[in-house]
Amino acid sequence: MDDIVKAAMAKWPNVPHCYGWLGLDARGQWYMRDDRTQAAGPFPQSKGSLLRHDKLIEFIHRNCAADEQGQWYFQNGPQRVYLELELTPFVWRLQPDGTVRSHSGQVAQVSDSLVDEEGRLYLVTDLGVGLVHSADMALAADSVEAGRWMPHEVRADDLPKRFAFVRSPQRLHASAA
């Protein structure tokens, strides 16, 4: 995390958490979800406004983590903003040289591959589980055909439990209240 974020957390330790305001879609894009968007329905059916500001997106990437319950969040100064995930906490971008990068640019080492009931491909890595970006399926097919990846079948709804992440901290928080 950025030093300025750590300093804000120390200065204001009791800021309430924020739920439902930030979403990550299946293409690795961030969406800001105001009250009106949230009232229109859950993420991703009601996405909100696509974030396009590169510096803000880079700031989010540097300050994301998961808590002990598998809820992903963005530490925005002293406030923890929990993320709504369309599918997984990572979206993988495949590079022509075989490198796998997360939507935030982190290099990952693949240990397994999975395919769900809709034909979506997931990679299990040292960073966690994530969806392969739809634009990278030709490169993914090359890895499968070359025998580097041998996808096992999985149900998409089983991924959160199997890999210990929460798609909607907002729903979890609301049900606990």
C-alpha positions as CSV (number, residue, x, y, z in Angstrom):
1,M,0.0,0.0,0.0
2,D,1.0,3.6,-0.6
3,D,2.7,5.3,2.4
4,I,0.0,8.1,2.2
5,V,-2.7,5.5,2.7
6,K,-0.9,3.9,5.6
7,A,-0.5,7.3,7.3
8,A,-4.2,8.1,6.8
9,M,-5.2,4.7,8.3
10,A,-3.0,5.5,11.4
11,K,-4.5,9.0,11.7
12,W,-8.1,7.9,11.3
13,P,-8.4,4.3,12.4
14,N,-12.2,4.1,12.9
15,V,-13.6,5.2,9.5
16,P,-16.6,3.0,8.6
17,H,-16.2,0.6,5.7
18,C,-17.9,1.3,2.4
19,Y,-19.9,-1.4,0.5
20,G,-21.2,-1.6,-3.0
21,W,-19.4,1.5,-4.5
22,L,-16.7,-0.1,-6.6
23,G,-17.0,-3.0,-8.9
24,L,-14.5,-5.1,-11.0
25,D,-16.0,-6.6,-14.2
26,A,-15.0,-9.7,-16.1
27,R,-12.8,-7.6,-18.4
28,G,-10.8,-6.1,-15.6
29,Q,-12.5,-2.7,-15.7
30,W,-13.5,-0.7,-12.7
31,Y,-16.9,0.8,-12.2
32,M,-18.0,3.5,-9.7
33,R,-21.4,2.7,-8.3
34,D,-23.3,5.6,-6.8
35,D,-26.5,5.3,-4.7
36,R,-28.8,5.4,-7.8
37,T,-26.8,2.7,-9.5
38,Q,-26.9,0.5,-6.4
39,A,-30.6,1.0,-6.1
40,A,-31.1,-0.2,-9.7
41,G,-29.7,-3.6,-8.9
42,P,-26.6,-5.6,-7.9
43,F,-23.3,-5.6,-9.7
44,P,-22.8,-6.5,-12.6
45,Q,-26.4,-6.1,-13.8
46,S,-26.2,-2.4,-12.7
47,K,-22.5,-1.5,-13.3
48,G,-22.3,2.2,-12.9
49,S,-19.7,4.6,-14.4
50,L,-16.6,3.1,-16.0
51,L,-13.5,4.5,-14.5
52,R,-11.1,5.9,-17.1
53,H,-8.7,8.0,-15.2
54,D,-5.3,6.2,-15.4
55,K,-3.8,7.6,-12.2
56,L,-6.9,6.7,-10.2
57,I,-6.9,3.1,-11.6
58,E,-3.2,2.8,-10.8
59,F,-3.9,4.0,-7.2
60,I,-6.7,1.4,-6.8
61,H,-4.4,-1.3,-8.1
62,R,-1.6,-0.5,-5.7
63,N,-4.0,-0.4,-2.7
64,C,-6.1,-3.5,-3.2
65,A,-6.0,-6.5,-0.9
66,A,-8.2,-9.2,0.6
67,D,-9.3,-9.5,4.2
68,E,-9.3,-12.7,6.3
69,Q,-12.8,-13.5,5.0
70,G,-11.8,-13.3,1.4
71,Q,-13.5,-10.0,0.7
72,W,-11.4,-7.9,-1.7
73,Y,-11.2,-4.2,-0.9
74,F,-9.5,-1.0,-2.0
75,Q,-7.9,1.0,0.9
76,N,-8.9,4.6,0.0
77,G,-7.0,6.5,2.6
78,P,-8.5,5.6,6.0
79,Q,-11.6,4.0,4.4
80,R,-11.9,0.4,3.2
81,V,-14.0,0.2,0.1
82,Y,-15.1,-3.4,-0.5
83,L,-15.2,-4.6,-4.1
84,E,-18.1,-6.1,-6.0
85,L,-16.6,-8.8,-8.3
86,E,-18.4,-9.9,-11.4
87,L,-16.6,-13.3,-11.4
88,T,-13.1,-13.4,-9.8
89,P,-10.6,-11.1,-8.0
90,F,-8.2,-11.3,-10.9
91,V,-8.6,-11.0,-14.7
92,W,-5.6,-12.4,-16.5
93,R,-4.1,-10.9,-19.6
94,L,-1.9,-13.3,-21.6
95,Q,1.2,-12.1,-23.3
96,P,2.7,-13.4,-26.6
97,D,5.8,-14.5,-24.7
98,G,3.7,-16.7,-22.4
99,T,3.7,-14.3,-19.4
100,V,0.4,-14.1,-17.5
101,R,-0.4,-10.7,-16.0
102,S,-3.3,-9.6,-13.8
103,H,-5.6,-6.7,-14.8
104,S,-3.4,-4.6,-12.5
105,G,-0.1,-5.7,-14.2
106,Q,1.2,-8.2,-11.7
107,V,3.0,-11.2,-13.1
108,A,1.6,-14.5,-12.1
109,Q,2.8,-18.1,-12.2
110,V,0.1,-20.6,-13.4
111,S,-0.4,-23.8,-11.4
112,D,-3.7,-25.0,-12.8
113,S,-6.5,-24.2,-15.3
114,L,-10.2,-24.6,-15.1
115,V,-13.2,-24.3,-17.5
116,D,-16.7,-23.6,-16.3
117,E,-20.1,-24.6,-17.7
118,E,-20.2,-21.5,-20.0
119,G,-16.7,-22.2,-21.4
120,R,-15.0,-19.5,-19.5
121,L,-11.3,-20.2,-18.7
122,Y,-9.8,-19.6,-15.3
123,L,-6.2,-19.8,-14.2
124,V,-5.1,-20.7,-10.7
125,T,-1.9,-18.9,-9.9
126,D,0.4,-17.9,-7.1
127,L,-1.7,-14.7,-6.7
128,G,-5.1,-16.5,-6.7
129,V,-7.7,-17.5,-9.2
130,G,-8.8,-15.4,-12.1
131,L,-10.7,-15.3,-15.3
132,V,-8.8,-15.2,-18.6
133,H,-9.7,-12.0,-20.5
134,S,-12.0,-12.8,-23.5
135,A,-9.6,-11.0,-25.9
136,D,-6.8,-13.4,-25.0
137,M,-8.6,-16.7,-25.8
138,A,-6.5,-17.4,-28.9
139,L,-3.3,-17.3,-26.8
140,A,-5.1,-19.4,-24.2
141,A,-6.0,-22.0,-26.8
142,D,-2.4,-22.1,-27.9
143,S,-1.4,-23.0,-24.3
144,V,-4.1,-25.7,-24.1
145,E,-3.2,-27.2,-27.4
146,A,0.5,-27.2,-26.5
147,G,-0.3,-29.1,-23.3
148,R,0.9,-26.4,-21.0
149,W,-2.6,-26.1,-19.5
150,M,-5.1,-28.9,-19.1
151,P,-8.3,-27.4,-17.9
152,H,-10.4,-29.2,-15.4
153,E,-14.2,-28.7,-15.3
154,V,-15.6,-26.4,-12.5
155,R,-18.9,-24.7,-11.8
156,A,-18.5,-21.0,-11.7
157,D,-20.6,-20.8,-8.5
158,D,-18.2,-23.1,-6.8
159,L,-15.1,-20.8,-7.3
160,P,-15.7,-18.5,-4.3
161,K,-15.8,-21.3,-1.8
162,R,-13.1,-23.3,-3.4
163,F,-10.7,-20.3,-3.6
164,A,-11.9,-18.4,-0.5
165,F,-13.1,-15.2,-2.0
166,V,-16.4,-13.2,-1.8
167,R,-18.0,-11.9,-4.9
168,S,-20.3,-9.5,-3.1
169,P,-19.2,-8.2,0.3
170,Q,-22.2,-5.8,0.1
171,R,-24.6,-8.8,0.1
172,L,-22.6,-10.5,2.8
173,H,-22.6,-7.4,5.0
174,A,-26.3,-6.8,4.4
175,S,-27.2,-10.4,5.4
176,A,-25.1,-10.1,8.6
177,A,-26.8,-6.8,9.6
